[in-house]
Amino acid sequence: MTPVFEDAHLLVLAKPSGLLSVPGRGPDKQDCLSKRVQDRYPEALVVHRLDQDTSGLILMARGIEAQRRLSRLFETRQVHKRYLAVVHGQPEPTAVNEAGWHTVDGPILLDWERRPIHIISPEGKPSRSHWRVLQSGDTATLLELEPVTGRTHQLRVHMQSLGHPMLGDSLYAPPEVRALSPRLMLHARDLGFPHPFTGEAMAFSLPVDWSAHAPYSALFGAT
């Protein structure tokens, strides 16, 4: 797997939809991004993950010290991520900030009996996401999303909680919305962070040609 960027300390990679970030349980779930990368870069270590069905930019460390420093950047919210998503319906306008972002605050909890499903619950971990409309269609909306916290399935759960699940979402969308796309319409487009050793501002973007109008994307495959 060829990185989007590499240096002595880190790798920035483009994960396709359908590929696990790390190995799962069972022999049929051993093929994953981390294994493919480690076949070429044995010192590469996981720093964060994307859901199996989410595509886009992901970061890996080269060595223990790089992993420690990059993990610290995530913990202190110095890593900035933006996603694209196509959701069902037209989200209702709410109060926005000066940049036009709406905010979803909803604590997220694993539904143990239905795992890996997560739900909004007062007993969950505090979770916040920002969203804004890029394009509106008759049955769908193209959104830009920015997670403030980093909970499992956060963006998917937050949009579903607003009544606007993502197209192609096998976990959180009803069958008729799931059927609108052959893949989950969620893509990690932008990734920015200070370099863990030099402090230099690093910024990467992996655009996709998505639309709020059917067929929503002409490039399903690896993207």
Sequence and secondary structure as in RCSB ss.txt:
>XXXX:A:sequence
MTPVFEDAHLLVLAKPSGLLSVPGRGPDKQDCLSKRVQDRYPEALVVHRLDQDTSGLILMARGIEAQRRLSRLFE
TRQVHKRYLAVVHGQPEPTAVNEAGWHTVDGPILLDWERRPIHIISPEGKPSRSHWRVLQSGDTATLLELEPVTG
RTHQLRVHMQSLGHPMLGDSLYAPPEVRALSPRLMLHARDLGFPHPFTGEAMAFSLPVDWSAHAPYSALFGAT
>XXXX:A:secstr
   SEE SSEEEEEE TT BSS  SSGGG  BHHHHHHHH TTEEE     TT EEEEEEEESHHHHHHHHHHHH
TT  EEEEEEEEES        TT  EEEE  EEE GGGTT EEE TTSB  EEEEEEEEE SSEEEEEEEESS 
 TTHHHHHHHHTT  BTT TTTS HHHHTT SS  EEEEEEEEE TTT  EEEEE    B SSTTSBS  S  
